Amino acid sequence: MSSRILLISDLHLEPGRPDITAALFAFLKRNAAACGALYILGDLFEVWIGDDDASELSAAVASALSSFHEAGADIFIIHGNRDFLLGDTYAASCGATLIDDSTVIDTPVGPALVLHGDDLCTDDVEYLKFRNTVRQEFWQQDFLSKTLLERRAFANQARQQSQQATSTKQNAIMDVNAASVEQRLLETGQKLMIHGHTHRPQVHALELGGSKAQRVVLGDWDKHGWFVEIDAKGLRLEKFPL
């Protein structure tokens, strides 16, 4: 199996953006049988209201990921703020495994802490309150017990409220908090962090307790597709036009 690792996030797949879905399928085809592991760091889908909400899009994505897995790659998925209800049933249909946010993984350049990144935006107090609520097991069980029609209505309302709130927030509030990043790295004893969520792709050099560290931010798939590639030659943040 190849030791090469790929990481992506924030595709926000939805029926209204078939170009992004096509770009994902092309990306998987290009890298099939040439990758040991693929990590999807959240927000694979724009919205996810439960594994029982079957659609042509979700079935096609599952089929493509399953084929990629069968070609030799392990696939791991972290929940994002849009698809935190994605469950084990759908992950299994993709040939994938759900892993916890803030998981340390082995890579050809050493261990890396991978996460979606939304819980590092600690200046956005309102969002963190919402996140803490919807990540509770009792809330999710109650939500999933509702009809698909009720869940869709809630998701549409939440999306509209999120867009309204985002339009009035300062950009800095929606970015990660530098102290929270440093604290997370120190808590986990890591020197390399890779995340998405903020849609601000960049490789950041950090000073951490007198030693060098690195934070790599994946971009969202909108005008470009973004991925991190790690192999024996090192780590690279790459993009390609959709």
PAZAPA-4460 file (N, C-alpha, C; in steps of 0.05 Angstrom, whole numbers, plus 32768, in hexadecimal, padded with zeros to 4 digits):
% residues 242
    n_x    n_y    n_z   ca_x   ca_y   ca_z    c_x    c_y    c_z   seq   type   mol
   8011   7FE8   8000   8000   8000   8000   8012   8019   8000     1      M     A
   8009   802D   7FF1   8018   8046   7FEF   8017   8054   800A     2      S     A
   802E   8061   8011   802F   8071   802A   8025   808D   8026     3      S     A
   801E   8094   800D   8015   80AF   8006   7FF9   80B4   8013     4      R     A
   7FF6   80CC   801F   7FDD   80D3   802D   7FD2   80EC   8020     5      I     A
   7FB8   80EC   801C   7FAA   8104   8012   7F95   810D   8027     6      L     A
   7F92   8127   8029   7F7F   8133   803B   7F6F   8148   802D     7      L     A
   7F54   8148   8030   7F43   815C   8024   7F2E   8164   8039     8      I     A
   7F21   817A   8034   7F0B   8183   8045   7EFA   8198   8037     9      S     A
   7EE2   819D   8042   7ED2   81B3   803A   7ECA   81B2   801C    10      D     A
   7EC2   819B   8013   7EB7   8199   7FF8   7E9B   81A4   7FF6    11      L     A
   7E8C   81A1   800C   7E70   81AC   800D   7E60   81A2   7FF5    12      H     A
   7E61   8188   7FF0   7E53   817C   7FDA   7E35   8181   7FDC    13      L     A
   7E29   8189   7FC6   7E0C   818D   7FC5   7E03   818B   7FA8    14      E     A
   7DE9   8184   7FA4   7DE0   8181   7F88   7DE4   8199   7F77    15      P     A
   7DE3   81B1   7F83   7DE6   81C9   7F73   7E03   81CF   7F69    16      G     A
   7E16   81BF   7F72   7E32   81C3   7F69   7E3D   81A9   7F5E    17      R     A
   7E32   81A0   7F47   7E3C   8187   7F3B   7E59   8188   7F33    18      P     A
   7E63   81A1   7F2F   7E80   81A4   7F27   7E92   819A   7F3D    19      D     A
   7E8A   819F   7F57   7E9B   8196   7F6D   7E9A   8178   7F6F    20      I     A
   7E83   816C   7F6C   7E81   814F   7F6C   7E91   8142   7F56    21      T     A
   7E90   814E   7F3E   7EA0   8143   7F28   7EBE   8146   7F2E    22      A     A
   7EC5   815C   7F3B   7EE2   8160   7F42   7EEB   814C   7F56    23      A     A
   7EDA   8145   7F69   7EE1   8130   7F7D   7EE5   8115   7F6F    24      L     A
   7ED2   810E   7F5D   7ED5   80F5   7F4F   7EEE   80F3   7F3F    25      F     A
   7EF5   8109   7F32   7F0E   810A   7F22   7F26   8108   7F34    26      A     A
   7F25   8116   7F4B   7F3B   8114   7F5E   7F3F   80F8   7F68    27      F     A
   7F2A   80EA   7F6E   7F2B   80CE   7F77   7F36   80BC   7F61    28      L     A
   7F2E   80C1   7F49   7F37   80B1   7F32   7F55   80B5   7F2D    29      K     A
   7F5E   80CE   7F2F   7F7B   80D4   7F2B   7F8C   80C6   7F40    30      R     A
   7F82   80C4   7F58   7F93   80BA   7F6E   7F8D   809D   7F76    31      N     A
   7F7B   8090   7F68   7F74   8074   7F6F   7F8D   8062   7F6C    32      A     A
   7F90   8051   7F80   7FA6   803D   7F80   7FC2   804B   7F83    33      A     A
   7FC2   8065   7F8A   7FDB   8073   7F8E   7FDB   8082   7FA9    34      A     A
   7FCB   8078   7FBB   7FC7   8086   7FD5   7FC2   8071   7FEA    35      C     A
   7FCF   8074   8001   7FCB   8062   8017   7FB3   8069   8029    36      G     A
   7FAE   8083   802B   7F98   808C   803C   7F8E   80A7   8032    37      A     A
   7F73   80AB   8034   7F66   80C4   802F   7F57   80CD   8048    38      L     A
   7F5D   80E5   8050   7F4F   80F1   8068   7F3D   8107   805E    39      Y     A
   7F24   8106   8066   7F10   811B   805F   7F0A   8129   8079    40      I     A
   7F14   8142   807B   7F13   8150   8095   7EFB   8162   8098    41      L     A
   7EE4   8157   8092   7ECB   8164   8098   7EBF   8173   8080    42      G     A
   7EA4   8177   8082   7E94   8185   806E   7E98   8179   8052    43      D     A
   7E97   815E   8051   7E96   8151   8036   7E7C   815A   8028    44      L     A
   7E66   815C   8038   7E4D   8165   802D   7E45   8180   8039    45      F     A
   7E35   818F   802A   7E2C   81A9   8033   7E18   81A5   804A    46      E     A
   7E08   8191   8049   7DF5   818B   805E   7DF1   816D   8060    47      V     A
   7DED   8163   8079   7DE9   8147   807D   7DD5   8144   8095    48      W     A
   7DBD   813A   808F   7DA9   8139   80A4   7DA4   811C   80AD    49      I     A
   7DB5   810A   80A5   7DB3   80EE   80AE   7DB9   80DB   8098    50      G     A
   7DC3   80C4   809F   7DCA   80B0   808B   7DB2   80A5   807C    51      D     A
   7D9A   80A8   8087   7D82   809E   807A   7D78   80B1   8064    52      D     A
   7D85   80C8   8061   7D7D   80DB   804C   7D8B   80D4   8032    53      D     A
   7D83   80BF   8025   7D91   80B5   800D   7D8C   80C8   7FF6    54      A     A
   7DA1   80CB   7FE5   7D9E   80DC   7FCD   7DB1   80D1   7FB8    55      S     A
   7DAC   80DA   7FA0   7DBE   80D2   7F8A   7DDB   80DB   7F8F    56      E     A
   7DDD   80F4   7F9A   7DF8   80FE   7FA0   7E06   80ED   7FB5    57      L     A
   7DF9   80E8   7FCB   7E06   80D8   7FE0   7E0E   80BC   7FD7    58      S     A
   7DFC   80B0   7FC6   7E02   8095   7FBC   7E1A   8096   7FA9    59      A     A
   7E1B   80AA   7F98   7E31   80AC   7F85   7E4C   80B1   7F93    60      A     A
   7E4B   80C2   7FA7   7E64   80C7   7FB7   7E6D   80AE   7FC5    61      V     A
   7E5A   80A0   7FD1   7E61   8087   7FDF   7E6E   8073   7FCC    62      A     A
   7E62   8071   7FB4   7E6D   805E   7FA0   7E89   8065   7F98    63      S     A
   7E8E   807F   7F94   7EA9   8088   7F8B   7EBD   8084   7FA1    64      A     A
   7EB6   808A   7FBA   7EC9   8086   7FD0   7ECE   8069   7FD5    65      L     A
   7EB9   8058   7FD3   7EBC   803C   7FD7   7ED0   8030   7FC2    66      S     A
   7ECD   8039   7FA9   7EE0   8030   7F94   7EFC   8038   7F9A    67      S     A
   7EFF   8051   7FA4   7F1A   805B   7FAC   7F26   804A   7FC2    68      F     A
   7F15   8043   7FD5   7F1E   8031   7FEB   7F26   8016   7FE1    69      H     A
   7F16   800B   7FCF   7F1C   7FF0   7FC4   7F36   7FF0   7FB4    70      E     A
   7F3D   8008   7FAA   7F56   800A   7F9A   7F6F   800A   7FAD    71      A     A
   7F6A   800B   7FC7   7F81   8008   7FD9   7F85   801E   7FEF    72      G     A
   7F72   8031   7FF1   7F75   8046   8004   7F62   8043   801B    73      A     A
   7F6C   8048   8034   7F5B   804B   804B   7F4F   8067   804A    74      D     A
   7F36   8069   8052   7F28   8083   8051   7F1E   8089   806D    75      I     A
   7F23   80A1   8077   7F1B   80AA   8091   7F0C   80C5   808F    76      F     A
   7EF7   80C7   809E   7EE6   80DF   809C   7EE3   80EB   80B8    77      I     A
   7EE7   8105   80BA   7EE2   8115   80D2   7EC9   8126   80CD    78      I     A
   7EB9   8129   80E1   7EA1   8139   80DF   7EA8   8157   80DC    79      H     A
   7E99   8165   80CA   7E9B   8182   80C8   7E83   818F   80D5    80      G     A
   7E82   81A9   80D3   7E6B   81B7   80DF   7E52   81B4   80CE    81      N     A
   7E55   81AB   80B5   7E3E   81A7   80A3   7E34   818A   80A3    82      R     A
   7E45   8177   80A8   7E3E   815B   80A5   7E44   814B   80BE    83      D     A
   7E3F   8157   80D5   7E46   814A   80EE   7E33   8133   80F5    84      F     A
   7E1E   8130   80E5   7E0B   811A   80EA   7E11   8102   80D7    85      L     A
   7E26   8104   80C7   7E2E   80EE   80B6   7E36   80D7   80C8    86      L     A
   7E2A   80BF   80C3   7E2C   80A9   80D6   7E3D   8092   80CB    87      G     A
   7E3F   807E   80DC   7E4F   8066   80D5   7E43   8057   80BD    88      D     A
   7E29   8058   80BB   7E1C   8049   80A4   7E25   8054   808A    89      T     A
   7E24   806F   8087   7E2D   807B   806E   7E4B   8078   806A    90      Y     A
   7E5A   807C   807F   7E77   8079   807D   7E7E   805D   8073    91      A     A
   7E71   8049   807D   7E77   802D   8075   7E71   802A   8057    92      A     A
   7E5C   8037   804D   7E55   8034   8031   7E6A   8041   801F    93      S     A
   7E7A   8053   802B   7E90   8060   801D   7EAA   8050   801F    94      C     A
   7EAA   803B   802F   7EC3   802D   8035   7ED4   803E   8048    95      G     A
   7EC7   804F   8058   7ED6   8062   8069   7ED0   805C   8087    96      A     A
   7EE1   8068   8097   7EDE   8067   80B4   7EDD   8083   80BF    97      T     A
   7EC9   8087   80D1   7EC7   80A1   80DF   7EDC   80A2   80F5    98      L     A
   7EEA   80B8   80F7   7EFE   80BB   810D   7EF7   80D5   811C    99      I     A
   7F01   80D7   8134   7EFB   80EE   8145   7F09   8107   813B   100      D     A
   7EFD   811E   8140   7F0A   8137   813B   7F23   8138   814D   101      D     A
   7F38   8145   8144   7F51   8147   8152   7F5D   812B   8157   102      S     A
   7F62   811D   8141   7F6F   8103   8141   7F8C   8105   8138   103      T     A
   7F9E   80F8   8145   7FBA   80F7   813C   7FBE   80E0   8129   104      V     A
   7FC8   80E5   8111   7FCC   80D1   80FD   7FEA   80CE   80F6   105      I     A
   7FF1   80B8   80EC   800D   80B3   80E3   800F   80BC   80C6   106      D     A
   8024   80CA   80BF   8028   80D2   80A3   8046   80CE   809D   107      T     A
   804D   80CF   8083   8069   80CC   807B   807C   80E2   8087   108      P     A
   8070   80F8   8090   8081   810E   809C   807F   810E   80BA   109      V     A
   8072   80FA   80C6   806E   80F9   80E2   8051   80FC   80EA   110      G     A
   804B   80FC   8104   8030   80FE   810D   8024   8119   8106   111      P     A
   8009   8119   8102   7FFB   8132   80FC   7FE0   8131   810B   112      A     A
   7FD9   8148   8115   7FBF   814B   8122   7FAB   8155   810D   113      L     A
   7F96   8145   8108   7F83   814D   80F3   7F67   8152   8100   114      V     A
   7F5A   8167   80F7   7F40   816F   8101   7F32   8180   80ED   115      L     A
   7F18   8184   80F2   7F09   8196   80DF   7F12   81B3   80E4   116      H     A
   7F13   81BB   80FD   7F1E   81D6   8103   7F0A   81E9   810F   117      G     A
   7EF0   81E2   810E   7EDC   81F5   8117   7EDD   81FA   8135   118      D     A
   7EE6   81E6   8144   7EE6   81EA   8161   7EFF   81FB   816A   119      D     A
   7F10   8202   8157   7F26   8215   815D   7F1E   8232   815A   120      L     A
   7F06   8236   814F   7EFC   8252   814A   7EEF   825B   8164   121      C     A
   7EFE   825D   8179   7EF3   8263   8194   7EEA   827F   8197   122      T     A
   7EF1   8291   8185   7EE7   82AD   8187   7ECA   82AE   817E   123      D     A
   7EC1   829A   8170   7EA5   8299   8166   7E94   828B   817B   124      D     A
   7E8E   8299   8191   7E81   828D   81A8   7E65   8282   81A1   125      V     A
   7E56   8291   8191   7E3B   8288   8189   7E3C   826D   817B   126      E     A
   7E4F   826B   8168   7E51   8252   8159   7E59   823B   816B   127      Y     A
   7E6C   823F   817D   7E74   8229   818F   7E5E   821F   81A1   128      L     A
   7E4C   8232   81A9   7E35   8229   81B9   7E23   8217   81A8   129      K     A
   7E1E   821E   818F   7E0E   820E   817D   7E1C   81F3   8179   130      F     A
   7E36   81F4   8174   7E45   81DB   816F   7E43   81C8   8187   131      R     A
   7E47   81D3   819F   7E46   81C2   81B7   7E2A   81B5   81BA   132      N     A
   7E15   81C3   81B2   7DFA   81B8   81B5   7DF6   81A2   81A1   133      T     A
   7DFC   81A6   8187   7DF5   8192   8173   7E08   817A   8173   134      V     A
   7E1E   817C   8181   7E30   8165   8183   7E29   8153   819A   135      R     A
   7E15   815B   81AA   7E0C   814A   81C1   7DFC   8132   81B6   136      Q     A
   7E02   811B   81C1   7DF4   8102   81B7   7DD6   8104   81BA   137      E     A
   7DCC   810F   81D0   7DAF   8110   81D4   7DA2   8123   81BF   138      F     A
   7DB0   8139   81B8   7DA5   814B   81A3   7DA4   813C   8189   139      W     A
   7DB9   812E   8182   7DB9   8120   8168   7DA5   810A   8167   140      Q     A
   7DA1   80FB   817C   7D8D   80E6   817D   7D71   80F2   8179   141      Q     A
   7D6C   8108   8186   7D52   8115   8184   7D4E   811F   8167   142      D     A
   7D62   812C   815C   7D60   8136   8141   7D5B   8120   812D   143      F     A
   7D6A   810A   812F   7D68   80F4   811C   7D4E   80E5   811F   144      L     A
   7D40   80E9   8135   7D26   80DC   8138   7D10   80EB   812A   145      S     A
   7D15   8103   8120   7D01   8113   8112   7CFF   8109   80F5   146      K     A
   7CEA   8111   80E8   7CE7   810A   80CC   7CFB   8118   80BA   147      T     A
   7D00   810D   80A2   7D13   811B   8090   7D09   8137   8089   148      L     A
   7CEF   813A   8086   7CE4   8154   8080   7CEA   8168   8096   149      L     A
   7CE7   8160   80AF   7CED   8171   80C6   7D0B   8177   80C7   150      E     A
   7D1B   8163   80C2   7D38   8168   80C3   7D41   817B   80AD   151      R     A
   7D36   8178   8095   7D3D   818A   807F   7D35   81A6   8085   152      R     A
   7D1E   81AA   8091   7D15   81C5   8098   7D28   81D1   80AD   153      A     A
   7D30   81C2   80C0   7D43   81CC   80D4   7D5D   81D3   80C7   154      F     A
   7D67   81C1   80B6   7D81   81C6   80A9   7D81   81DF   8098   155      A     A
   7D6B   81E4   8089   7D68   81FC   8079   7D68   8215   808A   156      N     A
   7D59   8214   80A0   7D58   822B   80B2   7D73   8230   80BE   157      Q     A
   7D81   821B   80C7   7D9B   821E   80D3   7DAF   822A   80BF   158      A     A
   7DAD   8221   80A6   7DBF   822B   8092   7DBB   8249   808D   159      R     A
   7DA1   8251   808B   7D9B   826D   8087   7DA5   827E   809E   160      Q     A
   7DA1   8274   80B7   7DAA   8283   80CE   7DC8   8285   80CF   161      Q     A
   7DD6   826F   80C6   7DF3   8270   80C6   7DFD   8284   80B1   162      S     A
   7DF0   8285   809A   7DF9   8298   8085   7DF5   82B5   808F   163      Q     A
   7DDE   82BA   809C   7DD9   82D5   80A7   7DED   82DC   80BC   164      Q     A
   7DF3   82CA   80CE   7E06   82CF   80E4   7E22   82D4   80D8   165      A     A
   7E2A   82C4   80C5   7E45   82C6   80B9   7E48   82E1   80AB   166      T     A
   7E33   82EB   809F   7E35   8304   8090   7E3A   831C   80A2   167      S     A
   7E35   8319   80BC   7E38   8330   80CE   7E51   832C   80E0   168      T     A
   7E5E   8315   80DE   7E75   8311   80EF   7E8F   831A   80E2   169      K     A
   7EA1   8324   80F2   7EBC   832B   80E8   7ECB   8312   80E0   170      Q     A
   7EDB   8314   80CB   7EE9   82FD   80C1   7EFB   82F0   80D6   171      N     A
   7F07   8301   80E7   7F19   82F6   80FB   7F0B   82E4   810F   172      A     A
   7EF2   82E9   8115   7EE3   82D9   8127   7EDF   82BD   811C   173      I     A
   7EDC   82BB   8102   7ED7   82A1   80F5   7EF0   8291   80EF   174      M     A
   7F07   829C   80F6   7F20   828D   80F2   7F28   8280   810C   175      D     A
   7F3B   826E   810B   7F44   8260   8123   7F51   8274   8136   176      V     A
   7F50   826E   8150   7F5D   827E   8164   7F79   8274   8168   177      N     A
   7F8D   8285   8166   7FA9   827D   8167   7FB0   826F   8181   178      A     A
   7FA5   8279   8197   7FAB   826D   81B1   7F9F   8251   81B3   179      A     A
   7F87   824D   81A6   7F7A   8233   81A7   7F8A   821F   8196   180      S     A
   7F95   8228   8180   7FA6   8217   816F   7FBF   820E   817F   181      V     A
   7FCC   8221   818C   7FE4   821A   819C   7FDD   8207   81B3   182      E     A
   7FC6   820C   81C0   7FBE   81FB   81D6   7FB9   81DF   81CD   183      Q     A
   7FAB   81DC   81B6   7FA5   81C1   81AC   7FBE   81B2   81A4   184      R     A
   7FD1   81BF   8198   7FEA   81B2   8191   7FFA   81AA   81AA   185      L     A
   7FFA   81BB   81BE   8009   81B5   81D7   7FFB   819E   81E6   186      L     A
   7FE0   819E   81E6   7FD1   8189   81F4   7FD6   816E   81E7   187      E     A
   7FD9   816E   81CD   7FDC   8154   81BE   7FF9   814D   81B9   188      T     A
   800B   8160   81BF   8028   815B   81BB   8030   815A   819E   189      G     A
   8021   8167   818D   8027   8166   8170   8033   817F   8165   190      Q     A
   8041   817C   814E   804E   8193   8141   8042   8199   8126   191      K     A
   802F   8188   811D   8022   818C   8103   8004   8189   8106   192      L     A
   7FF5   819E   80FE   7FD8   819E   80FF   7FCE   81A3   80E2   193      M     A
   7FBA   8193   80DB   7FAD   8197   80C1   7F8F   8198   80C5   194      I     A
   7F83   81AE   80BA   7F66   81B1   80BE   7F5A   81C0   80A6   195      H     A
   7F3F   81C1   80A6   7F31   81D0   8092   7F20   81E6   809F   196      G     A
   7F07   81E7   8097   7EF1   81F8   80A2   7EF3   8215   809B   197      H     A
   7F0A   8222   809E   7F0B   823F   809C   7F0B   8249   807F   198      T     A
   7F10   8236   806C   7F12   823D   804F   7F29   8251   804A   199      H     A
   7F3E   824F   805A   7F55   8261   8057   7F6F   8250   8053   200      R     A
   7F72   8244   803B   7F88   8232   8037   7FA3   8240   803A   201      P     A
   7FB4   8234   804A   7FCF   823F   804F   7FDF   822B   8060   202      Q     A
   7FF9   822D   805E   800B   821F   8070   8018   8233   8083   203      V     A
   8012   8230   809C   801B   8243   80B1   8032   8237   80C0   204      H     A
   8048   8246   80C3   805E   823F   80D4   8059   824A   80F0   205      A     A
   805C   8239   8104   8057   8241   811F   806F   823D   8131   206      L     A
   8070   824C   8146   8084   8248   815C   8075   823C   8173   207      E     A
   807D   8226   817D   806E   8218   8191   8081   820F   81A7   208      L     A
   8081   821D   81BD   8092   8216   81D4   80B0   8215   81CC   209      G     A
   80B8   8227   81BB   80D4   8229   81B3   80DB   8217   819C   210      G     A
   80C8   8208   8191   80CE   81F6   817A   80BA   81FD   8164   211      S     A
   80C0   81F4   814C   80B0   81FB   8134   8099   81E8   8132   212      K     A
   8082   81F3   8129   806A   81E3   8124   805E   81ED   810A   213      A     A
   8049   81DF   8101   803D   81E6   80E8   801F   81E2   80E9   214      Q     A
   8010   81F5   80DE   7FF3   81F1   80DB   7FEC   81F4   80BD   215      R     A
   7FE0   81DF   80B3   7FD9   81DF   8096   7FBB   81E0   8094   216      V     A
   7FB1   81F4   8085   7F94   81F8   8082   7F8C   81F1   8065   217      V     A
   7F79   81DE   8063   7F6E   81D7   8049   7F5A   81EB   8040   218      L     A
   7F58   81EF   8026   7F44   8201   801A   7F2A   81F2   8014   219      G     A
   7F15   8202   8010   7EFC   81F6   8008   7EFB   81F3   7FEA   220      D     A
   7EEB   81E0   7FE1   7EE9   81DB   7FC4   7ED3   81ED   7FB9   221      W     A
   7EDB   8202   7FAC   7EC9   8215   7FA0   7ED2   821B   7F83   222      D     A
   7EE6   822C   7F81   7EF2   8231   7F67   7F09   821E   7F62   223      K     A
   7F15   8214   7F78   7F2B   8200   7F76   7F25   81E9   7F89   224      H     A
   7F31   81D2   7F82   7F32   81BC   7F95   7F4C   81BD   7FA4   225      G     A
   7F4C   81B8   7FBE   7F64   81BA   7FCF   7F69   819F   7FDC   226      W     A
   7F82   8198   7FDF   7F8A   8180   7FED   7FA6   8183   7FF8   227      F     A
   7FAB   8174   800E   7FC6   8171   8018   7FD0   8155   8010   228      V     A
   7FE8   8155   8006   7FF5   813C   7FFE   800D   8138   8010   229      E     A
   8010   8121   801C   8027   811B   802C   8033   8100   8023   230      I     A
   804C   8101   801C   805B   80E9   8014   8077   80EB   801E   231      D     A
   8088   80DA   8015   80A4   80D9   801E   80B3   80F3   8017   232      A     A
   80A9   8102   8004   80B6   811B   7FFC   80AE   8133   800E   233      K     A
   8098   812F   801E   8090   8144   8030   8072   814A   802E   234      G     A
   806A   8161   8037   804E   816A   8038   804A   8181   8025   235      L     A
   8034   8180   8016   802E   8195   8003   8010   819C   8004   236      R     A
   800A   81B5   8004   7FEE   81BF   8001   7FEA   81C6   7FE3   237      L     A
   7FD8   81B8   7FD6   7FD5   81BA   7FB9   7FB8   81C3   7FB2   238      E     A
   7FB5   81CF   7F9A   7F9B   81D6   7F91   7F9A   81D0   7F72   239      K     A
   7F81   81CD   7F68   7F7D   81CA   7F4C   7F62   81D7   7F45   240      F     A
   7F5F   81E1   7F2C   7F46   81EF   7F25   7F30   81DA   7F22   241      P     A
   7F18   81E3   7F2A   7F00   81D1   7F27   7EF8   81D2   7F0A   242      L     A
***
